[in-house]
Amino acid sequence: MRILLLALAAAFGMTACAPAQEPANRAEIEQIVRDYILTNPEIIEEALIELQRRARQREQDAMLGAVTSSEDRLYADARDPVMGADSPVVTVIEFFDYRCPYCTVSNEWIQSVLEEHGDQVRFIFKEFPIRGEQSTNAARASLAVWRIAPQSYEAFHNALMNASGPLPDERIDAFAVTAGVDVAAMRAEMASDEITRQLSDVRELAQAIGITGTPFFIVGETVVPGADIDSLNRLVNDALSR
């Protein structure tokens, strides 16, 4: 509180003019500011809200700078699974984890966009497993399917995304069978060094941007942390309307 009083006192001194007079001592200034705060306590809340807003803005500006400097790694990595238009009006990038419940919610939105605007919108999927060994195994399996049977990727991806509860090996294999994937071939590909490098590259990219959770979306020049469906709809619809 003492630091806040001094800061406010300094602010008053810099933003107000007064008749020439002997300067008040520090104790008098602190008392004036204290009395003002007690009379108008809402200014504390307003100041905290503004500080939080500025912190969020600085964080987003830093992320956008990192996104701009990483465009090739974000948009032109031929290893990444994709869905949607070959020549899109708008491209959406998602960093996700198969065991993240919020990613399940966002995947429902993705499927609805593909159904309605699949000829105009393209999704690029960045495997970012952060929820343990089962998440990593699911990510490896998904990338393996994309490499050996891309036509089965969407069905397999959605099955993993919509699965509730644990994802042990036998459950992943069952989803692969249902999607028409050769399980033995998938398992062999999962162990490849190429998939290990891809997961490592995505993790480094996420760290460079400042991504700490999933889902995380990039739509044009805007970053959208979390399953903020309203913001995602607005950004995609605005891009399509232009």
C-alpha positions as CSV (number, residue, x, y, z in Angstrom):
1,M,0.0,0.0,0.0
2,R,2.8,2.4,0.8
3,I,4.3,1.9,-2.7
4,L,0.9,2.5,-4.2
5,L,0.5,5.7,-2.2
6,L,3.8,7.0,-3.3
7,A,3.1,6.2,-7.0
8,L,-0.2,7.9,-6.8
9,A,1.3,10.9,-5.1
10,A,3.9,11.1,-7.9
11,A,1.2,10.8,-10.5
12,F,-0.7,13.7,-9.0
13,G,2.4,15.7,-8.9
14,M,3.1,15.1,-12.6
15,T,-0.5,15.7,-13.9
16,A,-1.7,18.7,-11.9
17,C,-0.7,22.3,-11.6
18,A,-1.0,24.3,-8.3
19,P,-0.2,27.8,-7.2
20,A,3.4,28.4,-6.1
21,Q,3.8,27.4,-2.5
22,E,6.1,25.6,-0.1
23,P,6.1,21.9,-1.1
24,A,4.2,19.6,1.3
25,N,6.3,17.0,3.1
26,R,6.0,13.4,2.1
27,A,3.8,12.5,5.1
28,E,1.3,15.2,4.1
29,I,1.2,14.0,0.5
30,E,0.7,10.4,1.6
31,Q,-2.1,11.4,3.8
32,I,-3.8,13.3,1.0
33,V,-3.6,10.3,-1.3
34,R,-4.7,7.9,1.4
35,D,-7.8,10.0,2.1
36,Y,-8.6,10.2,-1.5
37,I,-8.3,6.4,-1.9
38,L,-10.5,5.8,1.1
39,T,-13.1,8.1,-0.3
40,N,-12.8,6.6,-3.8
41,P,-11.8,2.9,-3.3
42,E,-13.0,2.0,-6.8
43,I,-9.8,3.5,-8.3
44,I,-7.8,0.5,-6.9
45,E,-9.9,-2.0,-8.8
46,E,-9.7,0.2,-11.9
47,A,-6.0,0.4,-11.7
48,L,-5.6,-3.4,-11.2
49,I,-7.9,-4.0,-14.2
50,E,-5.8,-1.6,-16.3
51,L,-2.6,-3.3,-15.2
52,Q,-4.0,-6.7,-16.2
53,R,-5.2,-5.4,-19.6
54,R,-1.7,-3.9,-20.3
55,A,0.0,-7.2,-19.3
56,R,-2.3,-9.2,-21.6
57,Q,-1.7,-6.8,-24.4
58,R,2.1,-7.0,-24.0
59,E,1.8,-10.8,-23.9
60,Q,-0.3,-10.9,-27.1
61,D,2.0,-8.4,-28.9
62,A,5.0,-10.6,-28.0
63,M,3.1,-13.7,-29.4
64,L,2.2,-11.9,-32.6
65,G,5.8,-10.9,-33.1
66,A,6.8,-14.5,-32.7
67,V,4.1,-15.7,-35.0
68,T,5.2,-13.3,-37.7
69,S,8.8,-14.4,-37.4
70,S,7.8,-18.1,-37.6
71,E,5.4,-18.0,-40.5
72,D,7.3,-20.6,-42.6
73,R,7.4,-23.1,-39.7
74,L,3.7,-22.4,-39.0
75,Y,2.3,-22.5,-42.5
76,A,4.7,-24.3,-44.7
77,D,5.7,-27.4,-42.8
78,A,4.8,-30.2,-45.2
79,R,4.8,-32.8,-42.3
80,D,1.7,-31.3,-40.7
81,P,-1.7,-32.9,-41.1
82,V,-4.2,-30.7,-42.8
83,M,-7.9,-30.6,-43.5
84,G,-10.0,-28.4,-45.8
85,A,-9.4,-26.3,-48.8
86,D,-6.3,-26.6,-51.0
87,S,-6.5,-22.9,-51.9
88,P,-8.1,-21.5,-48.8
89,V,-9.5,-18.0,-48.2
90,V,-8.4,-18.4,-44.5
91,T,-6.1,-20.8,-42.8
92,V,-6.5,-21.8,-39.1
93,I,-3.6,-23.3,-37.2
94,E,-4.3,-25.4,-34.0
95,F,-1.9,-26.6,-31.4
96,F,-3.7,-29.4,-29.6
97,D,-3.5,-32.4,-27.3
98,Y,-5.8,-35.4,-27.7
99,R,-6.4,-35.7,-24.0
100,C,-7.3,-32.1,-23.5
101,P,-11.1,-31.8,-23.0
102,Y,-11.1,-28.2,-24.3
103,C,-9.6,-29.5,-27.5
104,T,-12.6,-31.8,-27.8
105,V,-14.9,-28.8,-27.7
106,S,-12.9,-26.9,-30.3
107,N,-12.8,-30.0,-32.5
108,E,-16.6,-29.9,-32.7
109,W,-16.3,-26.4,-34.0
110,I,-13.6,-27.4,-36.5
111,Q,-15.9,-30.1,-37.9
112,S,-18.8,-27.7,-38.2
113,V,-16.6,-25.2,-40.1
114,L,-15.3,-27.9,-42.4
115,E,-18.9,-29.0,-43.1
116,E,-20.0,-25.5,-43.9
117,H,-16.9,-23.9,-45.4
118,G,-14.6,-26.8,-46.3
119,D,-13.9,-25.3,-49.7
120,Q,-12.7,-22.0,-48.2
121,V,-11.1,-22.8,-44.9
122,R,-8.0,-24.9,-44.3
123,F,-6.9,-26.3,-40.9
124,I,-3.3,-27.1,-40.0
125,F,-2.8,-29.3,-37.0
126,K,0.2,-29.0,-34.8
127,E,0.6,-32.0,-32.4
128,F,1.5,-30.5,-29.0
129,P,1.1,-33.3,-26.4
130,I,1.5,-31.9,-22.9
131,R,-0.6,-34.2,-20.8
132,G,1.6,-37.2,-20.4
133,E,2.7,-40.4,-22.0
134,Q,-0.7,-41.3,-23.4
135,S,-1.0,-37.9,-25.1
136,T,2.4,-38.4,-26.7
137,N,1.5,-41.9,-27.9
138,A,-1.7,-40.7,-29.4
139,A,0.2,-37.9,-31.1
140,R,2.7,-40.4,-32.5
141,A,-0.1,-42.6,-33.7
142,S,-1.9,-39.8,-35.4
143,L,1.2,-38.5,-37.2
144,A,2.0,-42.1,-38.3
145,V,-1.5,-42.4,-39.8
146,W,-1.1,-39.2,-41.6
147,R,2.2,-40.5,-43.1
148,I,1.1,-44.0,-44.1
149,A,-2.7,-43.6,-44.7
150,P,-3.6,-39.9,-45.0
151,Q,-7.1,-40.8,-46.3
152,S,-7.8,-42.3,-42.9
153,Y,-6.4,-39.4,-40.9
154,E,-9.6,-37.4,-40.4
155,A,-11.6,-40.4,-39.1
156,F,-8.8,-41.5,-36.8
157,H,-8.1,-37.9,-35.6
158,N,-11.8,-37.4,-34.7
159,A,-12.0,-40.8,-33.0
160,L,-9.1,-39.9,-30.7
161,M,-10.4,-36.4,-30.2
162,N,-13.8,-37.5,-29.2
163,A,-12.6,-40.3,-26.9
164,S,-13.2,-39.7,-23.2
165,G,-11.0,-41.2,-20.6
166,P,-7.6,-42.8,-20.9
167,L,-6.0,-43.6,-24.3
168,P,-4.0,-46.9,-23.7
169,D,-2.4,-48.6,-26.7
170,E,-5.2,-51.1,-27.2
171,R,-7.7,-48.3,-27.5
172,I,-5.6,-46.4,-30.0
173,D,-5.2,-49.6,-32.0
174,A,-9.0,-50.2,-32.0
175,F,-9.6,-46.7,-33.4
176,A,-7.0,-47.4,-36.1
177,V,-8.8,-50.6,-37.1
178,T,-12.1,-48.8,-37.3
179,A,-10.5,-46.1,-39.5
180,G,-9.1,-48.7,-41.8
181,V,-5.5,-48.4,-40.8
182,D,-2.9,-51.2,-40.8
183,V,-2.1,-51.3,-37.1
184,A,1.3,-53.0,-37.5
185,A,2.4,-50.4,-40.1
186,M,1.2,-47.6,-37.8
187,R,3.1,-49.0,-34.8
188,A,6.3,-49.3,-36.9
189,E,6.0,-45.7,-38.1
190,M,5.2,-44.4,-34.6
191,A,8.8,-45.4,-33.6
192,S,10.4,-43.4,-36.5
193,D,13.0,-40.7,-35.8
194,E,11.1,-38.5,-38.2
195,I,8.1,-38.3,-35.9
196,T,10.3,-37.8,-32.9
197,R,11.9,-34.8,-34.7
198,Q,8.5,-33.4,-35.7
199,L,7.1,-33.5,-32.2
200,S,10.3,-31.8,-31.0
201,D,10.1,-29.1,-33.6
202,V,6.5,-28.3,-32.8
203,R,7.4,-28.1,-29.1
204,E,10.2,-25.7,-29.9
205,L,7.9,-23.6,-32.0
206,A,5.3,-23.5,-29.3
207,Q,7.9,-22.3,-26.8
208,A,9.1,-19.7,-29.2
209,I,5.6,-18.3,-29.5
210,G,4.9,-18.6,-25.8
211,I,2.2,-21.3,-26.0
212,T,1.7,-23.0,-22.7
213,G,-1.7,-24.7,-23.0
214,T,-4.1,-26.3,-25.5
215,P,-5.9,-25.6,-27.6
216,F,-4.2,-22.6,-29.1
217,F,-5.3,-21.1,-32.4
218,I,-3.8,-18.8,-34.9
219,V,-6.2,-17.1,-37.4
220,G,-4.5,-14.7,-39.7
221,E,-2.8,-12.1,-37.5
222,T,-4.7,-13.0,-34.4
223,V,-3.9,-15.6,-31.7
224,V,-6.7,-17.2,-29.8
225,P,-5.7,-19.1,-26.6
226,G,-8.3,-21.7,-25.5
227,A,-11.6,-22.9,-26.9
228,D,-12.9,-19.4,-27.4
229,I,-15.5,-20.4,-30.0
230,D,-17.1,-17.0,-30.3
231,S,-13.8,-15.3,-31.2
232,L,-12.9,-18.1,-33.6
233,N,-16.3,-17.8,-35.3
234,R,-16.0,-14.1,-35.6
235,L,-12.4,-14.2,-37.0
236,V,-13.3,-16.9,-39.6
237,N,-16.5,-15.2,-40.7
238,D,-14.8,-11.8,-41.0
239,A,-12.1,-13.3,-43.2
240,L,-14.7,-15.1,-45.4
241,S,-16.8,-12.0,-45.7
242,R,-13.8,-10.0,-46.9
